[in-house]
Amino acid sequence: MSSVQLENISKSYGNLNIIPTLSLDILPNEFVSLLGPSGCGKTTLIRMIAGLERPTGGRIKFGEETVFDSSSKSFVPPEKRNVGMVFQNYALWPHLDVFENIAFPLKCRNYSSSEIRNSVDTVLEQVQLAGMAKRKPAELSGGQQQRVALARALVAKPRVLLLDEPLSNLDANLRDEMCEQIAKIKTSFPMTMIYVTHDQREAFRLSDRIVVLNKGRIEQAGTVSELTQNPKNDFVRDFLRF
């Protein structure tokens, strides 16, 4: 059974066709990277999975649950999908401290104070931010802010974790550090993870499977070895610089 299933998904803005039609099955606990150049549709695709964008056509399923179906006009809003999302710009509330930023999804779900405290303390340990609960985002480095964003996405134990270019605002050293952190989280938090990037090094390092996108279409999907040993066409070969 697929954890996330996209069936003939399309997305247009007026006459601009961003994703002509696309189908993809993502397995439970699989780490899949959506890899491609700017403008290939990868961010639009992950936002449709999150429910932040409504597809023009097709169907999206999480397991047996349909969260979008153009034929029946059904649409499950983002807050009902139980997904976590990490954005490239962190999206932290500057007036809230680290604890309050991470606790926000739990408060929205009416968790008790003790449940919130225990859950936030646990996830702070797991992202190596113990002792920083009372700091404001402005008092943190870029890498620490991204860890807070990651902790906030993880704290409610989502069924799908979506990461939209989470390392693109970091310098090279911090990118390596955060890449290692995400690799550890992949082991510590078994869940389906979908990662958007234009950086093949990140995709190769983290992914169980990579989906290479171009102009809203899948050029090739496969493991690192499948892509490197048998690129399907010139676009894949040139983009991955073989």
Residue pairs with C-beta under 8 A, 6 or more apart in sequence:
1 28
1 63
1 64
2 25
2 26
2 27
2 28
2 61
2 63
3 26
3 27
3 28
3 29
3 30
3 62
3 63
3 159
3 160
3 192
4 24
4 25
4 26
4 49
4 60
4 61
4 62
4 160
4 192
4 194
5 24
5 25
5 26
5 59
5 60
5 61
6 22
6 23
6 24
6 25
6 45
6 49
6 58
6 59
6 60
7 23
7 58
7 59
7 60
7 61
8 21
8 22
8 23
8 57
8 58
8 59
9 19
9 21
9 22
9 23
9 45
9 48
9 55
9 57
9 58
9 59
9 60
10 17
10 19
10 20
10 21
10 22
10 55
10 56
10 57
10 58
11 17
11 18
11 19
11 41
11 44
11 45
11 48
11 53
11 55
11 56
11 216
12 18
12 56
17 216
18 41
18 44
18 216
19 41
19 44
19 45
19 55
19 216
19 217
20 216
20 217
21 57
21 58
22 41
22 45
22 58
22 216
22 217
22 218
23 58
24 211
24 218
24 221
26 32
26 192
26 194
27 192
28 192
29 190
29 191
29 192
30 192
30 193
30 208
30 209
31 186
31 193
31 195
31 206
31 207
31 208
31 209
32 192
32 193
32 194
32 195
32 207
32 208
32 209
32 210
32 211
33 194
33 195
33 196
33 197
33 202
33 203
33 206
33 207
33 209
33 210
33 211
34 42
34 45
34 46
34 194
34 195
34 196
34 197
34 211
34 213
35 42
35 197
35 198
35 200
35 203
35 210
35 211
35 212
35 213
36 42
36 198
36 212
36 213
36 214
36 239
37 198
37 214
37 239
38 198
39 215
40 213
40 214
40 215
40 216
41 213
41 215
41 216
42 196
42 213
43 164
43 165
43 196
44 53
44 216
45 196
45 213
46 162
46 164
46 194
46 196
47 53
47 164
48 54
48 55
48 60
48 68
49 60
49 83
49 160
49 162
49 194
50 78
50 81
50 83
50 85
50 162
51 67
51 68
51 75
51 76
51 77
51 78
51 80
51 81
51 83
52 78
52 85
54 68
54 75
55 68
55 70
56 70
57 70
58 68
58 70
59 66
59 68
59 69
59 70
59 71
60 66
60 67
60 68
60 69
61 67
62 81
62 159
62 160
63 159
65 76
66 74
66 76
67 74
67 75
67 76
67 81
68 74
68 75
68 76
79 108
81 160
82 156
82 158
82 159
82 160
83 158
83 159
83 160
83 161
83 162
84 105
84 152
84 153
84 154
84 156
84 158
84 160
84 161
84 162
85 153
85 161
85 162
85 163
85 164
86 146
86 149
86 150
86 153
86 161
86 162
86 163
86 164
86 166
87 149
87 164
87 166
88 164
88 165
88 166
88 167
88 168
88 169
89 169
90 137
90 142
90 145
90 146
90 148
90 149
90 169
91 149
92 101
92 137
92 145
92 148
92 149
92 152
93 100
93 101
93 104
93 137
94 136
94 137
94 138
95 136
96 104
96 136
96 137
97 133
97 134
97 135
97 136
98 124
98 129
98 132
98 133
98 134
98 135
98 136
98 137
98 140
98 148
99 120
99 124
99 133
99 134
101 137
101 148
101 152
102 120
102 123
102 124
102 148
102 151
102 152
102 155
103 116
103 119
103 120
103 155
104 152
105 152
105 155
105 156
106 115
106 116
106 119
106 120
106 155
106 156
107 116
109 156
111 119
119 155
119 156
120 133
120 151
120 155
121 130
121 133
123 151
123 154
123 155
124 130
124 132
124 133
124 151
126 151
126 154
126 185
126 188
126 189
127 147
127 148
127 150
127 151
127 154
127 181
127 185
128 147
128 181
129 144
129 147
129 148
129 151
132 140
132 144
137 145
137 148
140 148
141 174
142 169
142 170
142 171
142 174
143 170
143 174
143 177
143 178
146 166
146 167
146 169
146 170
146 178
147 178
147 181
149 166
150 166
150 181
150 182
150 185
153 161
154 161
154 185
154 189
157 189
157 191
158 191
159 191
159 192
160 191
160 192
160 193
160 194
161 189
161 191
161 192
161 193
161 194
162 193
162 194
162 196
163 182
163 193
163 194
163 195
163 196
164 196
165 196
165 197
165 198
166 178
166 182
166 195
167 174
167 175
167 178
167 179
167 197
167 199
167 202
168 197
168 198
168 199
170 178
175 202
179 202
179 205
179 206
182 195
182 206
183 205
183 206
186 193
186 206
195 202
195 203
195 206
195 207
197 203
200 239
200 240
200 241
203 210
204 210
204 224
207 223
207 224
208 223
209 221
209 222
209 223
210 221
210 222
210 223
210 224
210 227
211 218
211 220
211 221
212 218
212 219
212 220
212 221
212 227
212 235
212 236
212 239
212 240
213 219
214 235
214 239
219 232
219 233
219 235
219 236
219 239
220 227
220 231
220 232
220 233
220 236
222 230
227 236
227 240
228 240
228 242
231 237
231 240
231 242
